[in-house]
Amino acid sequence: MIAPRRDYRAAQADRGYQPSYVAGTACPGCGHRAWLLGRRAAECGRCGTALPLAPEVAHG
């Protein structure tokens, strides 16, 4: 059974702006791109700002 697709853009309108880490993301705190990656979050290596990892969205 295939799980139903989620429309993350529509859900964003309900929860508001929540930055999350994806590869190549600049830090919203200092603008640098050096990250320490964990299993559930990424932390900026320069200023320490932590962001949750973005959910993986299947395209296709």
C-alpha positions in Angstrom: 0.0 0.0 0.0 1.4 3.4 -1.0 1.2 6.2 1.6 -0.8 9.3 0.6 1.2 12.2 -0.6 1.5 15.2 1.6 1.3 18.7 0.3 3.9 20.4 2.5 3.3 23.8 0.9 -0.3 23.8 2.0 0.6 22.6 5.5 3.1 25.6 5.8 0.2 28.0 5.6 -1.2 26.4 8.8 2.0 26.2 10.8 3.7 29.4 9.6 7.4 29.9 8.6 9.7 27.2 10.0 13.1 27.2 8.4 14.6 23.7 8.0 18.0 22.4 6.7 18.4 21.0 3.2 21.8 20.6 1.5 23.2 23.9 0.5 21.1 26.0 3.0 22.7 29.2 4.3 22.3 29.7 8.0 19.5 32.2 8.8 21.5 33.5 11.8 24.9 34.3 10.2 24.6 33.5 6.4 27.4 30.9 6.4 27.1 27.3 5.0 29.2 25.2 7.5 26.9 22.7 9.2 27.3 20.0 11.7 24.7 17.3 10.8 23.0 15.0 13.2 20.2 12.5 12.8 17.4 15.0 13.4 18.9 18.4 13.2 21.8 20.5 11.8 23.7 23.1 13.7 25.6 26.0 12.2 29.3 25.5 12.8 29.9 29.2 13.1 27.1 30.6 15.3 25.3 27.5 16.7 21.9 28.1 15.1 20.1 24.7 15.0 17.6 23.8 12.3 15.5 20.6 12.0 16.3 18.5 8.9 13.7 18.9 6.2 11.5 16.0 5.5 12.3 14.1 2.3 9.8 14.6 -0.4 9.5 12.0 -3.1 9.2 13.5 -6.6 7.8 11.5 -9.4 
